[in-house]
């Protein structure tokens, strides 16, 4: 269970103390420094916790803007980051996902992050602090100024962890209730929608439902796979809109342009 997040919830009920300290260059949560309640903590407090992830975002964007070629990543030329974030991935559905899958999506995100931006500049990128799990502590979301989601980070196991990375063939929109609607595609006719949420009580990314189309067959998976009619599938797609909601657009984007030296 998350030390920070549990502490914040206890604060709201019993007015106990939450403290933050840095440890070996990594911002971790402890219980022996200055107090803050979830309501009184301001943006700067959470920016401190996520400072490594934000700094690495700046380095990535600067590198991509200076090179602008995906071969730079394929050839192994990458900026020096604070850590390999794919070794700090939030568990999904009870399974640790550190390794190939996380690395694949992370690398695809880095290569394709300039897509859909006609004339990218450092001002085209930013981040949002938003509580997606409902526990009072915000997640960090890397976005562009059109609210396209690149990465999501959260606090788990006393440290910042990568929830997931996204790119055009593995895209994400954040629903009004904080759930993640992910659209993956393996071809023109094969694609799958996955509705997921960050569960702060178990420190996991939990799949709520999954539905898609494969080899012309529509299906839904909720414990097991069931075949859907075309109409049933269309109704599911209509129920879970992939469009960026007006409520999500009300979130403040902190521009990286303000952070660059």
Secondary structure in CASP SS format (residue, H / E / C, confidence):
PFRMAT SS
TARGET T0000
AUTHOR 0000-0000-0000
METHOD secondary structure of the structure
MODEL  1
X C 1.00
X C 1.00
X H 1.00
X H 1.00
X H 1.00
X H 1.00
X H 1.00
X H 1.00
X H 1.00
X H 1.00
X H 1.00
X H 1.00
X H 1.00
X H 1.00
X C 1.00
X C 1.00
X C 1.00
X C 1.00
X E 1.00
X E 1.00
X E 1.00
X E 1.00
X E 1.00
X C 1.00
X C 1.00
X E 1.00
X E 1.00
X E 1.00
X E 1.00
X E 1.00
X C 1.00
X C 1.00
X C 1.00
X C 1.00
X C 1.00
X C 1.00
X C 1.00
X C 1.00
X C 1.00
X C 1.00
X C 1.00
X C 1.00
X H 1.00
X H 1.00
X H 1.00
X H 1.00
X H 1.00
X H 1.00
X H 1.00
X C 1.00
X H 1.00
X H 1.00
X H 1.00
X H 1.00
X H 1.00
X H 1.00
X H 1.00
X H 1.00
X H 1.00
X H 1.00
X H 1.00
X H 1.00
X H 1.00
X H 1.00
X H 1.00
X H 1.00
X H 1.00
X C 1.00
X C 1.00
X C 1.00
X H 1.00
X H 1.00
X H 1.00
X H 1.00
X C 1.00
X C 1.00
X C 1.00
X C 1.00
X C 1.00
X C 1.00
X C 1.00
X C 1.00
X C 1.00
X C 1.00
X H 1.00
X H 1.00
X H 1.00
X C 1.00
X E 1.00
X C 1.00
X E 1.00
X E 1.00
X C 1.00
X C 1.00
X E 1.00
X C 1.00
X C 1.00
X C 1.00
X C 1.00
X H 1.00
X H 1.00
X H 1.00
X H 1.00
X H 1.00
X H 1.00
X H 1.00
X H 1.00
X H 1.00
X H 1.00
X H 1.00
X H 1.00
X H 1.00
X C 1.00
X C 1.00
X C 1.00
X C 1.00
X C 1.00
X C 1.00
X C 1.00
X C 1.00
X C 1.00
X H 1.00
X H 1.00
X H 1.00
X E 1.00
X E 1.00
X E 1.00
X E 1.00
X E 1.00
X E 1.00
X C 1.00
X C 1.00
X C 1.00
X C 1.00
X C 1.00
X C 1.00
X C 1.00
X C 1.00
X E 1.00
X E 1.00
X E 1.00
X E 1.00
X E 1.00
X E 1.00
X C 1.00
X C 1.00
X C 1.00
X C 1.00
X E 1.00
X E 1.00
X E 1.00
X E 1.00
X E 1.00
X E 1.00
X E 1.00
X E 1.00
X C 1.00
X C 1.00
X E 1.00
X E 1.00
X E 1.00
X E 1.00
X E 1.00
X E 1.00
X E 1.00
X C 1.00
X E 1.00
X C 1.00
X C 1.00
X E 1.00
X E 1.00
X E 1.00
X E 1.00
X E 1.00
X C 1.00
X C 1.00
X C 1.00
X C 1.00
X C 1.00
X E 1.00
X E 1.00
X E 1.00
X E 1.00
X E 1.00
X E 1.00
X C 1.00
X C 1.00
X C 1.00
X C 1.00
X C 1.00
X E 1.00
X E 1.00
X E 1.00
X E 1.00
X E 1.00
X E 1.00
X E 1.00
X E 1.00
X E 1.00
X C 1.00
X C 1.00
X C 1.00
X C 1.00
X E 1.00
X E 1.00
X E 1.00
X E 1.00
X E 1.00
X E 1.00
X E 1.00
X E 1.00
X E 1.00
X E 1.00
X E 1.00
X C 1.00
X C 1.00
X E 1.00
X E 1.00
X E 1.00
X E 1.00
X E 1.00
X C 1.00
X C 1.00
X C 1.00
X E 1.00
X E 1.00
X E 1.00
X E 1.00
X C 1.00
X H 1.00
X H 1.00
X H 1.00
X H 1.00
X H 1.00
X H 1.00
X H 1.00
X H 1.00
X H 1.00
X H 1.00
X C 1.00
X C 1.00
X C 1.00
X C 1.00
X C 1.00
X C 1.00
X H 1.00
X H 1.00
X H 1.00
X H 1.00
X C 1.00
X C 1.00
X C 1.00
X C 1.00
X E 1.00
X E 1.00
X H 1.00
X H 1.00
X H 1.00
X C 1.00
X C 1.00
X C 1.00
END
